[in-house]
Amino acid sequence: MDADNLRKHLRQYTFRENNGKIMRTVNMLKPQESTVGNIQILMNGEPREAVQNSLNYLTEAGYIRIAGPKGEPFPGQIDDTCKGYCITLTAAGLEILMGVQESPAVDV
């Protein structure tokens, strides 16, 4: 495997791992504590862009829902204005965590 393929493989693995970590964290936290800001803190070692990509993917895939204090949708960009946005697992997300369904992009 050449260096470019190795880097691509590692990025894919990290993406899958981050997706699973976010979903497991949301599942363990109380609903009031599952916020974009708390996920950022818990994923401190990961670049903001990686966390943002995972949140966007998990939302688009229907595994999580992210909503602002007044029900506004997640803007897709992580910044100071969205730290209080709440994250909840959907039924599809719970099925992934429970092993009922599988996703090639989520490592649980």
SVG drawing of the C-alpha trace seen along z (x, -y; Angstrom):
<svg xmlns="http://www.w3.org/2000/svg" viewBox="-38 -33 42 40">
<polyline fill="none" stroke="black" stroke-width="0.4" points="0.0,0.0 1.5,-3.3 1.5,-6.4 -1.6,-8.1 -3.7,-5.0 -2.5,-4.5 -3.5,-8.2 -6.9,-7.7 -7.5,-4.4 -6.6,-6.1 -8.9,-9.1 -11.8,-6.6 -11.1,-4.7 -10.9,-7.9 -14.2,-9.1 -15.9,-5.8 -14.4,-5.8 -15.5,-9.4 -19.0,-8.7 -19.3,-5.8 -17.8,-7.8 -20.2,-10.6 -23.2,-8.3 -22.1,-6.4 -21.5,-9.6 -24.9,-11.0 -26.5,-7.7 -24.7,-7.9 -25.3,-11.6 -28.6,-13.0 -30.6,-14.8 -29.8,-18.2 -26.0,-17.4 -25.9,-16.1 -24.9,-19.4 -22.6,-20.3 -20.4,-22.1 -20.1,-19.1 -19.3,-16.8 -16.6,-19.3 -15.1,-19.1 -15.2,-15.3 -13.7,-15.1 -10.9,-17.6 -8.1,-15.6 -9.9,-15.8 -9.8,-18.7 -13.0,-20.8 -13.5,-19.9 -13.5,-16.2 -16.1,-16.6 -18.2,-18.8 -18.0,-16.3 -19.1,-13.5 -22.0,-15.6 -23.1,-16.5 -22.9,-12.9 -24.8,-11.5 -27.5,-14.1 -27.8,-13.5 -27.9,-9.7 -30.7,-10.1 -28.8,-8.7 -28.9,-11.9 -31.0,-15.1 -29.5,-18.4 -31.7,-21.3 -31.1,-24.8 -32.7,-26.1 -35.7,-27.4 -35.9,-24.3 -33.8,-25.8 -31.8,-23.3 -28.0,-22.8 -26.3,-25.1 -23.7,-22.5 -20.8,-24.7 -19.5,-24.4 -19.0,-27.8 -19.8,-29.6 -23.5,-30.1 -24.3,-26.4 -22.6,-25.1 -26.0,-24.9 -27.7,-22.9 -29.0,-19.6 -28.2,-16.3 -30.5,-13.3 -30.3,-9.8 -33.0,-8.8 -34.5,-5.3 -32.2,-4.5 -29.2,-5.6 -30.2,-3.5 -30.6,-0.5 -27.0,-1.0 -25.7,-1.2 -27.7,1.9 -26.4,3.9 -29.8,4.4 -28.6,2.5 -25.1,1.9 -23.5,-1.1 -20.2,-1.0 -19.5,-4.5 -20.1,-4.0 -17.7,-1.9 -19.6,-0.9"/>
</svg>
